Amino acid sequence: MQLQSKISIFLENKRTRLIALVTLTTLYGILLAQNIAAPFWGILDDEPALFGIAAKSWIVHSPMAFGFGLWLPEWIWGGNGYFFHHPQFIGIPLYLSYLFFGVGEWQTRLPAILFSLLSLVVFWFLIERAFRNHFLTLTASFFLALFPTSVFFGRMMSFHTVVGFFTLLSFLLLLLIETEKKQKYVWFFLLSVIIGGLTDWTYFLASLAAWMYIVLRKDMAYRRVLLWTLPLAALFSVAITALQVVLLGGVAAILEVPSTFIDHTTQYHASFIKLILFRGENEVRMFTGIGLALALVGAVFLFRKKEHRLFAGMLAFQGAVYLALIGGWSLAQNHPFWSFHLIPFIALAAAYALQKVKHIAFIALVAIFIFESGWLVYGLFNTKSFEKDDYALFKKANRGVPAQEPICSGRVNPSYAQSFVFGHDMEYGLCANSRYAVMRRWEPAIEYAKQISYGFDKPFSSNIRKSSPEVALVMEIVKLFPELKARVAHLISGGDADYREKIAIAAEEASLRQQRGFTETECSTNFCFYIIYIK
């Protein structure tokens, strides 16, 4: 008997399945909670810091004072101070977390962790309901919980983390309508569509997928009712968001949303090859090479099965369309959530493939996946945009500058992660009103810009620390061919443009400091604190 069959028999007991779910959820929670109170100094920590700044405004004044809108200091966002590019729901869980536990980094991560844990639980019951296969349910949930992207982004407070939960919840409720044929699930489903639509625009791709599932499922319970009530529920969400935006920012603000969407879906990257190389490496790092390989094989088997095709398509639709819309965007090469909404489908497909292998291969594949995932998660958690002494300098500057005084950040807009620490207005550019400044030391940045993403002159062990074993191995193969090595190096590095830009910015800031009379008082690894001393 194959190991898969033994696991399925073991999981036939309902109590055993519950223990397995609790164990997996606990493990996922432990992974998500690693260094939960760490400052926002990691890569992509600007996202939770941005929304944290908006939620702090609600705490200071009250949500009603801002019409439950994400208000940001004008020096951060500009314009009228509201962040209207997305619906405003994300402020509510953050506000509740701050209200009960205070403002801080772990309080900002807490709602994201809770939504991620709930997503895992809902996903478990969704796969169990769709396939009635205990082995598939366990392994798909296992992949969902241990993918590097799930662990790394699952604790990051963002629209996508919240949308992921409501997407899976809506799909589960739809299957409950289909199988249980109870009217109460129709009401719960429509409510999930309304709330889901308030979380982010990407949710409407999920509601469209659900609507198409209903259209194609001819024997669906309450089919006629759902076909017209689902679009109405989605439109109701759009109307609520539109009304809020118009009341807070006027008609011009609502027109900003489609304008931003057009910008984000039409500004295609200049180098398609560079984009493919960068994103291909990124997806391997986010899902592991083994995980992606299994998912590709599993997807073929999934869509070959007529009885599974419709559900698999619904699960993949949101992520696939989002990938197609944003995939060629000029900023897609560093967009963190490029394939976030494909996590459930990739987890299901990878688990589906595991059903087809012998028990020895099964053990080997799972072991390699766990090792590779752990390696990549460790690398992601230890890649930082700031160092500890940088944050110590930020805090010292925050304490040393009078509350009414702005802090100059120089030529570059301050990051939201920095801004989460500062209790001051930040001024960038010429800084005509600032007597204090916290500016980047450009020497380390210029030196880093000289290096390409992968050190072709460095050993395999050095490159593997930056990515997966598969990508590091490809780099070793490329190094064997000098001409190919030079071409790939140029594609990855983007030439000398970044290097020249940093040199120009460094010169501009040095000139600004000299003209304004800024005096250096203290420096950290990447920043210096300056003061204009009044004579």
Kinemage of the C-alpha trace (Angstrom):
@kinemage 1
@onewidth
@group {chain A} dominant
@subgroup {mainchain}
@vectorlist {calphas} color= white
{ca met a 1} P 0.000 0.000 0.000
{ca gln a 2} L 1.354 3.425 -0.949
{ca leu a 3} L 2.100 5.954 1.749
{ca gln a 4} L -0.588 8.251 0.348
{ca ser a 5} L -3.224 5.562 0.945
{ca lys a 6} L -2.000 4.972 4.495
{ca ile a 7} L -2.247 8.705 5.231
{ca ser a 8} L -5.777 8.804 3.797
{ca ile a 9} L -6.868 5.862 5.975
{ca phe a 10} L -5.266 7.504 9.007
{ca leu a 11} L -7.250 10.702 8.321
{ca glu a 12} L -10.617 8.971 8.002
{ca asn a 13} L -11.231 9.617 11.691
{ca lys a 14} L -12.752 13.061 12.174
{ca arg a 15} L -10.854 13.643 15.420
{ca thr a 16} L -7.549 12.803 13.704
{ca arg a 17} L -8.301 15.320 10.946
{ca leu a 18} L -9.057 17.987 13.527
{ca ile a 19} L -5.753 17.301 15.319
{ca ala a 20} L -3.928 17.530 11.969
{ca leu a 21} L -5.599 20.865 11.169
{ca val a 22} L -4.838 22.325 14.608
{ca thr a 23} L -1.230 21.122 14.411
{ca leu a 24} L -0.702 22.606 10.948
{ca thr a 25} L -2.375 25.886 11.918
{ca thr a 26} L -0.226 26.109 15.064
{ca leu a 27} L 2.931 25.489 13.032
{ca tyr a 28} L 1.890 28.174 10.542
{ca gly a 29} L 1.167 30.585 13.384
{ca ile a 30} L 4.621 29.990 14.903
{ca leu a 31} L 6.272 30.704 11.548
{ca leu a 32} L 4.229 33.873 11.029
{ca ala a 33} L 4.987 35.148 14.525
{ca gln a 34} L 8.779 35.018 14.150
{ca asn a 35} L 10.206 38.390 15.269
{ca ile a 36} L 6.692 39.791 15.236
{ca ala a 37} L 7.816 42.916 17.109
{ca ala a 38} L 10.769 43.667 14.799
{ca pro a 39} L 10.896 47.228 13.436
{ca phe a 40} L 9.821 47.857 9.859
{ca trp a 41} L 13.307 47.499 8.452
{ca gly a 42} L 12.832 44.432 6.247
{ca ile a 43} L 12.295 44.386 2.504
{ca leu a 44} L 8.792 45.525 1.509
{ca asp a 45} L 7.960 46.626 5.060
{ca asp a 46} L 6.753 49.934 3.620
{ca glu a 47} L 3.355 48.359 2.902
{ca pro a 48} L 2.277 47.731 6.536
{ca ala a 49} L 4.013 50.926 7.669
{ca leu a 50} L 1.938 52.970 5.208
{ca phe a 51} L -1.377 51.646 6.518
{ca gly a 52} L -0.075 51.810 10.074
{ca ile a 53} L 0.463 55.568 9.684
{ca ala a 54} L -3.143 55.966 8.488
{ca ala a 55} L -4.504 53.852 11.357
{ca lys a 56} L -2.506 55.938 13.876
{ca ser a 57} L -4.485 58.972 12.682
{ca trp a 58} L -7.710 57.135 13.554
{ca ile a 59} L -6.404 56.418 17.044
{ca val a 60} L -5.389 60.035 17.651
{ca his a 61} L -8.630 61.591 16.418
{ca ser a 62} L -11.194 58.773 15.713
{ca pro a 63} L -12.174 56.991 12.485
{ca met a 64} L -15.259 59.216 12.102
{ca ala a 65} L -13.048 62.298 11.905
{ca phe a 66} L -11.661 60.911 8.658
{ca gly a 67} L -14.855 59.290 7.396
{ca phe a 68} L -13.164 55.896 7.843
{ca gly a 69} L -10.758 56.972 5.109
{ca leu a 70} L -7.045 56.194 4.975
{ca trp a 71} L -5.670 59.668 5.693
{ca leu a 72} L -1.946 60.223 5.423
{ca pro a 73} L 0.131 63.316 6.198
{ca glu a 74} L 0.411 65.337 2.994
{ca trp a 75} L 4.185 65.057 2.926
{ca ile a 76} L 3.782 61.283 2.594
{ca trp a 77} L 1.109 61.083 -0.054
{ca gly a 78} L 0.517 64.607 -1.338
{ca gly a 79} L -2.771 65.953 -2.667
{ca asn a 80} L -5.586 65.966 -0.148
{ca gly a 81} L -3.874 63.452 2.129
{ca tyr a 82} L -6.185 60.460 1.448
{ca phe a 83} L -4.999 57.176 -0.050
{ca phe a 84} L -7.766 56.523 -2.592
{ca his a 85} L -6.073 53.989 -4.867
{ca his a 86} L -7.753 51.126 -2.988
{ca pro a 87} L -10.891 50.649 -0.852
{ca gln a 88} L -10.478 51.710 2.761
{ca phe a 89} L -11.523 48.560 4.703
{ca ile a 90} L -7.957 47.672 5.709
{ca gly a 91} L -7.948 50.494 8.247
{ca ile a 92} L -10.631 48.797 10.374
{ca pro a 93} L -8.704 45.678 11.558
{ca leu a 94} L -5.598 47.834 12.098
{ca tyr a 95} L -7.593 50.358 14.119
{ca leu a 96} L -9.064 47.612 16.306
{ca ser a 97} L -5.607 46.145 16.892
{ca tyr a 98} L -4.211 49.556 17.891
{ca leu a 99} L -7.268 50.315 20.004
{ca phe a 100} L -6.884 47.167 22.128
{ca phe a 101} L -3.108 46.661 22.109
{ca gly a 102} L -1.568 50.048 21.336
{ca val a 103} L 0.343 51.305 18.301
{ca gly a 104} L 3.412 49.331 17.309
{ca glu a 105} L 4.977 46.927 14.869
{ca trp a 106} L 3.602 43.661 16.290
{ca gln a 107} L 0.163 45.240 16.600
{ca thr a 108} L 0.370 46.088 12.870
{ca arg a 109} L 1.310 42.518 11.942
{ca leu a 110} L -1.291 40.882 14.215
{ca pro a 111} L -4.379 41.373 11.953
{ca ala a 112} L -2.466 40.028 8.935
{ca ile a 113} L -1.443 36.923 10.889
{ca leu a 114} L -5.024 36.325 12.013
{ca phe a 115} L -6.352 36.666 8.445
{ca ser a 116} L -3.643 34.277 7.198
{ca leu a 117} L -4.448 31.660 9.845
{ca leu a 118} L -8.160 31.930 9.048
{ca ser a 119} L -7.331 31.580 5.344
{ca leu a 120} L -5.553 28.297 6.061
{ca val a 121} L -8.530 26.940 8.028
{ca val a 122} L -11.020 27.993 5.332
{ca phe a 123} L -8.774 26.537 2.605
{ca trp a 124} L -8.683 23.189 4.456
{ca phe a 125} L -12.484 22.942 4.512
{ca leu a 126} L -12.730 24.255 0.935
{ca ile a 127} L -10.497 21.517 -0.491
{ca glu a 128} L -12.158 18.889 1.720
{ca arg a 129} L -15.587 19.967 0.460
{ca ala a 130} L -14.504 20.137 -3.207
{ca phe a 131} L -12.598 16.826 -3.448
{ca arg a 132} L -13.636 14.660 -0.466
{ca asn a 133} L -10.006 13.528 -0.358
{ca his a 134} L -8.296 13.665 3.038
{ca phe a 135} L -4.767 13.190 1.661
{ca leu a 136} L -5.233 16.009 -0.847
{ca thr a 137} L -6.711 18.286 1.834
{ca leu a 138} L -3.774 17.735 4.182
{ca thr a 139} L -1.016 18.095 1.588
{ca ala a 140} L -2.565 21.128 -0.139
{ca ser a 141} L -2.921 22.863 3.246
{ca phe a 142} L 0.644 21.829 4.059
{ca phe a 143} L 1.928 23.555 0.918
{ca leu a 144} L -0.223 26.627 1.555
{ca ala a 145} L 1.213 27.019 5.052
{ca leu a 146} L 4.866 26.391 4.166
{ca phe a 147} L 5.325 28.233 0.876
{ca pro a 148} L 7.888 31.005 1.498
{ca thr a 149} L 5.463 33.552 0.068
{ca ser a 150} L 2.755 32.424 2.526
{ca val a 151} L 5.078 32.776 5.511
{ca phe a 152} L 6.771 35.997 4.427
{ca phe a 153} L 3.740 37.914 3.091
{ca gly a 154} L 1.228 36.214 5.384
{ca arg a 155} L 2.338 38.482 8.256
{ca met a 156} L 2.474 41.622 6.123
{ca met a 157} L -0.572 43.837 6.616
{ca ser a 158} L -1.747 44.532 3.078
{ca phe a 159} L -4.883 44.498 0.966
{ca his a 160} L -3.912 41.146 -0.533
{ca thr a 161} L -3.676 39.347 2.806
{ca val a 162} L -7.234 40.404 3.661
{ca val a 163} L -8.585 39.716 0.170
{ca gly a 164} L -7.074 36.212 0.266
{ca phe a 165} L -9.252 35.303 3.234
{ca phe a 166} L -12.504 36.681 1.810
{ca thr a 167} L -11.835 35.040 -1.555
{ca leu a 168} L -11.503 31.584 0.015
{ca leu a 169} L -14.468 32.227 2.324
{ca ser a 170} L -16.719 33.140 -0.616
{ca phe a 171} L -15.658 30.021 -2.535
{ca leu a 172} L -16.339 27.816 0.506
{ca leu a 173} L -19.787 29.337 1.022
{ca leu a 174} L -20.552 28.807 -2.670
{ca leu a 175} L -19.717 25.106 -2.360
{ca leu a 176} L -21.865 24.895 0.777
{ca ile a 177} L -24.783 26.342 -1.211
{ca glu a 178} L -24.176 23.725 -3.875
{ca thr a 179} L -23.889 20.739 -1.551
{ca glu a 180} L -26.094 21.658 1.441
{ca lys a 181} L -28.770 23.555 -0.549
{ca lys a 182} L -29.634 25.775 2.416
{ca gln a 183} L -30.809 29.359 2.014
{ca lys a 184} L -28.763 30.629 4.964
{ca tyr a 185} L -25.573 29.978 2.997
{ca val a 186} L -26.889 32.189 0.193
{ca trp a 187} L -27.162 35.112 2.626
{ca phe a 188} L -23.716 34.397 4.097
{ca phe a 189} L -22.251 34.182 0.592
{ca leu a 190} L -23.729 37.521 -0.503
{ca leu a 191} L -22.504 39.132 2.712
{ca ser a 192} L -18.995 37.818 2.026
{ca val a 193} L -19.188 39.317 -1.482
{ca ile a 194} L -20.160 42.722 -0.093
{ca ile a 195} L -17.424 42.772 2.561
{ca gly a 196} L -14.894 41.239 0.169
{ca gly a 197} L -15.587 44.005 -2.316
{ca leu a 198} L -14.739 46.561 0.368
{ca thr a 199} L -11.301 45.019 0.947
{ca asp a 200} L -9.696 45.629 -2.454
{ca trp a 201} L -10.371 45.760 -6.184
{ca thr a 202} L -8.697 42.376 -6.701
{ca tyr a 203} L -11.577 40.717 -4.854
{ca phe a 204} L -13.910 41.484 -7.794
{ca leu a 205} L -11.885 39.044 -9.899
{ca ala a 206} L -12.811 36.381 -7.330
{ca ser a 207} L -16.498 37.355 -7.410
{ca leu a 208} L -16.401 37.204 -11.230
{ca ala a 209} L -14.873 33.720 -11.006
{ca ala a 210} L -17.661 32.654 -8.619
{ca trp a 211} L -20.307 34.088 -10.966
{ca met a 212} L -18.862 32.157 -13.946
{ca tyr a 213} L -18.797 29.003 -11.806
{ca ile a 214} L -22.534 29.476 -11.154
{ca val a 215} L -23.209 30.067 -14.867
{ca leu a 216} L -21.425 26.865 -15.876
{ca arg a 217} L -22.791 24.726 -13.022
{ca lys a 218} L -26.245 24.049 -14.444
{ca asp a 219} L -27.474 22.042 -11.425
{ca met a 220} L -26.395 24.707 -8.893
{ca ala a 221} L -28.855 25.260 -6.033
{ca tyr a 222} L -30.425 28.759 -6.028
{ca arg a 223} L -28.746 29.311 -9.400
{ca arg a 224} L -31.192 31.888 -10.768
{ca val a 225} L -31.163 33.916 -7.578
{ca leu a 226} L -27.367 33.923 -7.367
{ca leu a 227} L -26.914 34.937 -11.000
{ca trp a 228} L -28.475 38.340 -10.378
{ca thr a 229} L -27.879 38.886 -6.640
{ca leu a 230} L -24.103 38.284 -6.824
{ca pro a 231} L -23.523 41.172 -9.309
{ca leu a 232} L -25.828 43.385 -7.223
{ca ala a 233} L -23.834 42.619 -4.061
{ca ala a 234} L -20.580 43.425 -5.882
{ca leu a 235} L -22.027 46.685 -7.252
{ca phe a 236} L -23.215 47.589 -3.757
{ca ser a 237} L -19.613 47.330 -2.531
{ca val a 238} L -18.420 49.527 -5.399
{ca ala a 239} L -21.140 52.080 -4.596
{ca ile a 240} L -20.113 52.243 -0.915
{ca thr a 241} L -16.457 52.807 -1.795
{ca ala a 242} L -17.312 55.354 -4.511
{ca leu a 243} L -19.607 57.286 -2.163
{ca gln a 244} L -16.953 57.373 0.548
{ca val a 245} L -14.287 58.598 -1.867
{ca val a 246} L -16.536 61.309 -3.333
{ca leu a 247} L -17.561 62.528 0.120
{ca leu a 248} L -13.939 62.715 1.263
{ca gly a 249} L -12.146 63.811 -1.890
{ca gly a 250} L -14.721 64.922 -4.428
{ca val a 251} L -15.354 63.700 -7.959
{ca ala a 252} L -11.692 64.240 -8.906
{ca ala a 253} L -10.673 61.626 -6.323
{ca ile a 254} L -12.957 58.939 -7.756
{ca leu a 255} L -11.571 59.622 -11.237
{ca glu a 256} L -8.083 58.997 -9.850
{ca val a 257} L -8.854 55.290 -9.338
{ca pro a 258} L -9.380 54.296 -13.024
{ca ser a 259} L -6.509 56.591 -13.998
{ca thr a 260} L -4.162 54.733 -11.646
{ca phe a 261} L -5.442 51.375 -12.890
{ca ile a 262} L -4.736 52.356 -16.506
{ca asp a 263} L -1.239 53.486 -15.533
{ca his a 264} L -0.555 50.228 -13.745
{ca thr a 265} L -1.717 48.023 -16.611
{ca thr a 266} L -0.295 49.893 -19.616
{ca gln a 267} L 3.220 50.878 -18.508
{ca tyr a 268} L 4.954 47.745 -19.721
{ca his a 269} L 8.522 47.040 -18.823
{ca ala a 270} L 11.096 48.095 -21.410
{ca ser a 271} L 12.874 44.733 -21.367
{ca phe a 272} L 10.575 41.714 -21.574
{ca ile a 273} L 13.503 39.315 -21.220
{ca lys a 274} L 14.720 41.068 -18.091
{ca leu a 275} L 11.220 40.972 -16.626
{ca ile a 276} L 10.879 37.233 -17.311
{ca leu a 277} L 14.289 36.490 -15.800
{ca phe a 278} L 13.617 38.551 -12.706
{ca arg a 279} L 10.083 37.329 -12.127
{ca gly a 280} L 10.945 33.712 -12.909
{ca glu a 281} L 13.636 33.781 -10.253
{ca asn a 282} L 11.258 35.536 -7.876
{ca glu a 283} L 8.531 32.900 -8.269
{ca val a 284} L 11.045 30.136 -7.578
{ca arg a 285} L 12.050 32.010 -4.437
{ca met a 286} L 8.399 32.506 -3.416
{ca phe a 287} L 7.180 28.931 -4.059
{ca thr a 288} L 10.448 26.905 -4.189
{ca gly a 289} L 11.629 25.115 -7.315
{ca ile a 290} L 10.169 21.789 -6.132
{ca gly a 291} L 6.825 23.401 -5.310
{ca leu a 292} L 6.521 25.051 -8.731
{ca ala a 293} L 7.578 21.896 -10.578
{ca leu a 294} L 4.968 19.841 -8.730
{ca ala a 295} L 2.340 22.525 -9.355
{ca leu a 296} L 2.989 22.510 -13.119
{ca val a 297} L 2.562 18.731 -13.252
{ca gly a 298} L -0.438 18.795 -10.930
{ca ala a 299} L -2.162 21.524 -12.947
{ca val a 300} L -2.046 19.307 -16.044
{ca phe a 301} L -3.661 16.410 -14.158
{ca leu a 302} L -6.214 18.713 -12.531
{ca phe a 303} L -7.516 20.203 -15.759
{ca arg a 304} L -7.585 16.805 -17.473
{ca lys a 305} L -10.202 15.658 -14.928
{ca lys a 306} L -13.579 16.910 -16.085
{ca glu a 307} L -15.084 16.807 -12.586
{ca his a 308} L -12.280 19.002 -11.169
{ca arg a 309} L -11.817 21.395 -14.084
{ca leu a 310} L -14.463 23.928 -13.101
{ca phe a 311} L -13.370 24.271 -9.470
{ca ala a 312} L -9.687 24.460 -10.406
{ca gly a 313} L -10.477 27.175 -12.927
{ca met a 314} L -12.391 29.189 -10.328
{ca leu a 315} L -9.503 28.902 -7.870
{ca ala a 316} L -6.903 29.958 -10.462
{ca phe a 317} L -8.888 32.740 -12.180
{ca gln a 318} L -8.237 35.606 -9.767
{ca gly a 319} L -4.478 35.071 -9.628
{ca ala a 320} L -4.115 34.357 -13.345
{ca val a 321} L -5.980 37.490 -14.463
{ca tyr a 322} L -4.183 39.660 -11.920
{ca leu a 323} L -0.875 38.245 -13.155
{ca ala a 324} L -1.847 39.037 -16.763
{ca leu a 325} L -2.890 42.612 -15.898
{ca ile a 326} L 0.054 43.513 -13.671
{ca gly a 327} L 2.655 41.084 -14.997
{ca gly a 328} L 4.057 43.421 -17.627
{ca trp a 329} L 3.756 46.582 -15.551
{ca ser a 330} L 6.954 48.591 -15.372
{ca leu a 331} L 7.082 48.093 -11.592
{ca ala a 332} L 6.120 44.405 -11.694
{ca gln a 333} L 9.697 43.277 -11.263
{ca asn a 334} L 9.615 44.461 -7.647
{ca his a 335} L 5.877 44.211 -6.990
{ca pro a 336} L 5.619 41.856 -4.000
{ca phe a 337} L 2.174 40.461 -4.725
{ca trp a 338} L 2.538 39.660 -8.417
{ca ser a 339} L 1.409 36.063 -7.891
{ca phe a 340} L 0.079 36.181 -4.314
{ca his a 341} L -3.471 35.259 -5.378
{ca leu a 342} L -2.221 32.096 -7.086
{ca ile a 343} L -1.035 30.622 -3.774
{ca pro a 344} L -4.199 28.485 -3.175
{ca phe a 345} L -4.184 27.104 -6.716
{ca ile a 346} L -0.434 26.370 -6.716
{ca ala a 347} L -0.803 24.642 -3.332
{ca leu a 348} L -3.677 22.503 -4.648
{ca ala a 349} L -1.855 21.631 -7.882
{ca ala a 350} L 1.369 20.711 -6.061
{ca ala a 351} L -0.573 18.451 -3.691
{ca tyr a 352} L -2.454 16.902 -6.612
{ca ala a 353} L 0.860 15.917 -8.206
{ca leu a 354} L 2.057 14.281 -4.966
{ca gln a 355} L -0.771 11.750 -5.295
{ca lys a 356} L 0.901 10.360 -8.420
{ca val a 357} L 4.366 9.528 -7.040
{ca lys a 358} L 5.683 6.444 -5.228
{ca his a 359} L 6.097 6.607 -1.470
{ca ile a 360} L 9.923 6.900 -1.557
{ca ala a 361} L 9.723 9.756 -4.075
{ca phe a 362} L 6.962 11.292 -1.962
{ca ile a 363} L 9.187 11.367 1.135
{ca ala a 364} L 12.125 12.756 -0.860
{ca leu a 365} L 10.072 15.508 -2.502
{ca val a 366} L 8.495 16.610 0.788
{ca ala a 367} L 11.891 16.619 2.517
{ca ile a 368} L 13.465 18.715 -0.250
{ca phe a 369} L 10.508 21.117 -0.186
{ca ile a 370} L 10.757 21.598 3.597
{ca phe a 371} L 14.520 22.207 3.391
{ca glu a 372} L 14.243 24.618 0.460
{ca ser a 373} L 11.298 26.486 1.948
{ca gly a 374} L 13.066 26.881 5.293
{ca trp a 375} L 16.206 28.128 3.545
{ca leu a 376} L 14.298 30.699 1.487
{ca val a 377} L 12.153 31.907 4.396
{ca tyr a 378} L 15.306 32.428 6.454
{ca gly a 379} L 16.798 34.450 3.601
{ca leu a 380} L 13.669 36.593 3.197
{ca phe a 381} L 13.456 37.362 6.912
{ca asn a 382} L 17.135 38.318 7.010
{ca thr a 383} L 17.129 40.651 4.004
{ca lys a 384} L 16.767 44.185 5.327
{ca ser a 385} L 16.344 47.634 3.860
{ca phe a 386} L 17.656 49.163 7.095
{ca glu a 387} L 20.110 48.100 9.760
{ca lys a 388} L 19.578 48.173 13.530
{ca asp a 389} L 21.769 51.231 13.953
{ca asp a 390} L 19.787 53.001 11.190
{ca tyr a 391} L 16.617 52.620 13.243
{ca ala a 392} L 18.439 53.681 16.404
{ca leu a 393} L 19.451 56.843 14.552
{ca phe a 394} L 15.872 57.442 13.373
{ca lys a 395} L 14.597 57.188 16.949
{ca lys a 396} L 17.327 59.433 18.293
{ca ala a 397} L 16.510 62.048 15.661
{ca asn a 398} L 12.822 61.727 16.493
{ca arg a 399} L 13.532 62.465 20.158
{ca gly a 400} L 16.037 65.230 19.437
{ca val a 401} L 13.968 67.301 16.999
{ca pro a 402} L 11.223 69.615 18.393
{ca ala a 403} L 7.743 68.297 17.576
{ca gln a 404} L 6.801 71.283 15.401
{ca glu a 405} L 9.973 71.070 13.287
{ca pro a 406} L 10.065 69.127 9.979
{ca ile a 407} L 12.913 66.732 9.187
{ca cys a 408} L 14.586 66.941 5.790
{ca ser a 409} L 15.126 63.640 3.946
{ca gly a 410} L 17.064 65.114 1.038
{ca arg a 411} L 16.570 64.303 -2.607
{ca val a 412} L 14.597 61.080 -2.055
{ca asn a 413} L 11.117 60.694 -0.610
{ca pro a 414} L 11.378 59.100 2.861
{ca ser a 415} L 10.129 55.546 3.025
{ca tyr a 416} L 6.929 54.774 4.903
{ca ala a 417} L 8.949 52.508 7.199
{ca gln a 418} L 11.032 55.494 8.295
{ca ser a 419} L 7.907 57.580 8.628
{ca phe a 420} L 6.325 55.058 10.983
{ca val a 421} L 9.072 55.926 13.474
{ca phe a 422} L 9.093 59.684 12.999
{ca gly a 423} L 6.477 61.829 14.674
{ca his a 424} L 7.379 64.782 12.463
{ca asp a 425} L 6.560 66.105 9.049
{ca met a 426} L 9.191 65.023 6.533
{ca glu a 427} L 10.431 67.453 3.894
{ca tyr a 428} L 12.231 66.351 0.766
{ca gly a 429} L 13.764 68.209 -2.159
{ca leu a 430} L 15.277 71.628 -1.375
{ca cys a 431} L 14.142 71.450 2.279
{ca ala a 432} L 13.797 75.212 2.670
{ca asn a 433} L 11.956 74.911 6.003
{ca ser a 434} L 14.108 72.328 7.777
{ca arg a 435} L 16.848 72.864 10.343
{ca tyr a 436} L 17.213 69.105 10.841
{ca ala a 437} L 17.874 66.329 8.346
{ca val a 438} L 18.214 62.558 8.212
{ca met a 439} L 19.799 61.750 4.842
{ca arg a 440} L 21.075 58.570 3.273
{ca arg a 441} L 24.784 57.901 3.124
{ca trp a 442} L 25.187 57.225 -0.558
{ca glu a 443} L 28.605 55.555 -0.422
{ca pro a 444} L 27.177 52.090 0.556
{ca ala a 445} L 24.320 52.464 -1.957
{ca ile a 446} L 26.715 53.393 -4.790
{ca glu a 447} L 28.992 50.490 -3.929
{ca tyr a 448} L 26.020 48.097 -3.898
{ca ala a 449} L 24.863 49.436 -7.292
{ca lys a 450} L 28.152 48.313 -8.785
{ca gln a 451} L 27.201 44.728 -8.035
{ca ile a 452} L 24.658 42.762 -10.035
{ca ser a 453} L 21.851 40.701 -8.486
{ca tyr a 454} L 24.018 37.589 -8.612
{ca gly a 455} L 27.760 37.570 -8.185
{ca phe a 456} L 28.981 35.689 -11.241
{ca asp a 457} L 32.481 35.780 -9.795
{ca lys a 458} L 31.316 34.376 -6.469
{ca pro a 459} L 30.984 30.690 -5.526
{ca phe a 460} L 27.783 28.641 -5.550
{ca ser a 461} L 27.514 28.879 -1.746
{ca ser a 462} L 27.370 32.685 -1.942
{ca asn a 463} L 24.702 32.793 -4.646
{ca ile a 464} L 22.515 30.188 -2.939
{ca arg a 465} L 22.194 32.497 0.069
{ca lys a 466} L 20.386 34.974 -2.165
{ca ser a 467} L 17.937 32.564 -3.776
{ca ser a 468} L 16.991 28.927 -4.323
{ca pro a 469} L 19.401 26.068 -5.123
{ca glu a 470} L 17.881 25.766 -8.613
{ca val a 471} L 18.565 29.409 -9.524
{ca ala a 472} L 22.061 29.307 -8.019
{ca leu a 473} L 22.764 26.167 -10.080
{ca val a 474} L 21.617 27.939 -13.258
{ca met a 475} L 24.037 30.759 -12.414
{ca glu a 476} L 26.854 28.202 -12.191
{ca ile a 477} L 25.951 26.858 -15.642
{ca val a 478} L 25.784 30.368 -17.112
{ca lys a 479} L 29.269 31.092 -15.731
{ca leu a 480} L 30.665 28.351 -17.969
{ca phe a 481} L 29.880 30.445 -21.074
{ca pro a 482} L 31.613 33.874 -20.952
{ca glu a 483} L 29.481 35.529 -23.653
{ca leu a 484} L 26.222 34.276 -22.138
{ca lys a 485} L 27.460 35.322 -18.691
{ca ala a 486} L 28.096 38.882 -19.911
{ca arg a 487} L 24.669 39.115 -21.558
{ca val a 488} L 22.772 37.807 -18.528
{ca ala a 489} L 24.809 40.015 -16.179
{ca his a 490} L 23.855 43.078 -18.203
{ca leu a 491} L 20.175 42.085 -18.282
{ca ile a 492} L 20.008 41.526 -14.532
{ca ser a 493} L 21.974 44.612 -13.552
{ca gly a 494} L 20.161 46.943 -15.933
{ca gly a 495} L 23.453 48.434 -17.113
{ca asp a 496} L 24.952 51.418 -15.335
{ca ala a 497} L 21.736 53.480 -15.041
{ca asp a 498} L 21.161 52.790 -11.339
{ca tyr a 499} L 24.812 53.438 -10.543
{ca arg a 500} L 24.823 56.790 -12.383
{ca glu a 501} L 21.541 57.857 -10.758
{ca lys a 502} L 22.857 57.240 -7.251
{ca ile a 503} L 26.034 59.209 -7.966
{ca ala a 504} L 23.921 62.139 -9.226
{ca ile a 505} L 21.664 62.074 -6.149
{ca ala a 506} L 24.668 61.927 -3.822
{ca ala a 507} L 26.154 65.011 -5.530
{ca glu a 508} L 22.842 66.900 -5.297
{ca glu a 509} L 22.452 66.164 -1.589
{ca ala a 510} L 26.067 67.135 -0.838
{ca ser a 511} L 25.452 70.457 -2.586
{ca leu a 512} L 22.187 70.959 -0.654
{ca arg a 513} L 23.876 70.341 2.691
{ca gln a 514} L 26.654 72.766 1.860
{ca gln a 515} L 24.247 75.507 0.695
{ca arg a 516} L 21.967 75.163 3.711
{ca gly a 517} L 24.776 74.774 6.232
{ca phe a 518} L 23.812 71.308 7.531
{ca thr a 519} L 26.376 69.963 9.993
{ca glu a 520} L 26.816 66.221 10.432
{ca thr a 521} L 26.285 65.104 14.053
{ca glu a 522} L 26.036 61.314 13.933
{ca cys a 523} L 25.922 58.518 11.357
{ca ser a 524} L 24.711 54.911 11.188
{ca thr a 525} L 25.424 52.303 8.529
{ca asn a 526} L 23.225 53.938 5.889
{ca phe a 527} L 22.111 57.340 7.262
{ca cys a 528} L 23.421 60.526 8.895
{ca phe a 529} L 21.726 63.067 11.170
{ca tyr a 530} L 22.378 66.731 10.334
{ca ile a 531} L 21.553 69.985 12.126
{ca ile a 532} L 21.777 73.624 11.032
{ca tyr a 533} L 23.312 75.429 14.001
{ca ile a 534} L 21.998 78.963 14.337
{ca lys a 535} L 24.823 81.402 15.042
